């Protein structure tokens, strides 16, 4: 993700097991509209991480009540600004974790 990746109301983003999503500095994934299905497996997690930058932030990772995120890892984002936020009732997170090297 290089800049802003936003879904419209009728969109459905599907991310399959084993996928790694790289965020460049100040990138944004905005799925407050539409539906997001991010379902990894115990043996093939989905990873959200940064490209090779040391400062700045990933602005947001937004979800809504139609979102399901399972077996996902948010990696190497601990000292960098990173926000997961929900709108309304929020999404469903299962077996997700945050990990720094």
C-alpha positions in Angstrom: 0.0 0.0 0.0 1.6 3.2 -1.2 -0.9 6.0 -0.4 -4.5 5.5 0.5 -6.4 2.4 -0.4 -10.1 2.9 0.2 -13.1 0.8 -0.4 -16.4 2.1 -1.6 -19.8 1.1 -0.1 -20.4 -1.9 -2.4 -16.8 -3.2 -2.4 -15.7 -6.5 -0.8 -11.9 -6.8 -0.1 -10.8 -10.4 0.3 -7.2 -11.2 1.4 -6.3 -14.9 1.3 -4.1 -17.0 3.7 -0.3 -16.5 3.4 -0.6 -12.9 1.9 1.8 -10.2 3.2 0.6 -6.6 2.8 3.4 -4.0 2.9 2.7 -0.4 3.9 4.9 2.4 2.8 5.4 5.4 5.1 2.1 7.2 5.9 0.0 4.7 3.9 -3.6 4.1 4.8 -6.0 1.2 4.4 -9.5 2.5 4.8 -12.2 -0.1 4.7 -14.8 1.7 6.8 -17.2 1.3 3.9 -17.7 -2.0 2.1 -16.8 -5.4 3.5 -13.5 -6.8 4.4 -12.7 -10.6 4.7 -9.2 -11.2 5.9 -9.0 -14.9 6.8 -5.7 -16.6 7.3 -5.1 -20.0 8.8 -3.0 -21.2 11.8 -0.3 -22.4 9.4 -0.7 -19.5 6.9 -1.3 -16.2 8.6 -1.9 -12.9 6.8 0.8 -10.4 7.7 0.5 -6.6 7.7 3.9 -4.9 7.9 5.9 -1.9 6.8 8.4 -1.5 3.9 11.9 -0.5 4.9 11.4 2.9 6.7 12.3 3.9 10.2 10.0 6.8 11.0 6.5 8.0 10.2 3.3 6.1 10.5 0.7 3.9 9.0 -2.2 6.2 9.4 -5.0 3.8 9.8 -6.5 0.4 9.3 -10.2 0.9 9.5 -12.9 -1.7 9.7 -16.6 -1.9 10.1 -19.2 -4.3 11.4 -19.1 -6.3 8.1 -15.4 -7.1 8.6 -13.9 -10.4 9.6 -10.2 -10.6 10.4 -8.8 -13.9 11.6 -5.2 -15.3 11.8 -3.6 -12.0 11.0 -0.4 -10.6 12.3 0.5 -6.9 12.5 4.3 -7.1 12.4 7.1 -4.6 13.2 4.7 -1.7 13.8 5.1 -1.3 17.6 7.2 1.9 17.8 5.7 3.4 14.7 2.3 5.1 14.8 -0.4 2.5 13.8 -4.1 2.7 14.6 -6.7 0.1 14.3 -10.1 1.7 14.6 -13.7 0.6 14.3 -16.8 2.4 13.1 -20.1 1.6 14.7 -20.3 -1.9 16.0 -16.8 -2.7 14.8 -15.4 -5.8 13.1 -14.7 -9.3 14.3 -11.0 -10.1 15.2 -10.0 -13.7 15.9 -6.5 -15.2 16.6 -4.7 -12.0 15.6 -1.5 -10.6 17.2 1.0 -7.9 17.1 4.7 -8.8 16.8 8.0 -6.9 16.7 11.3 -8.4 15.7 
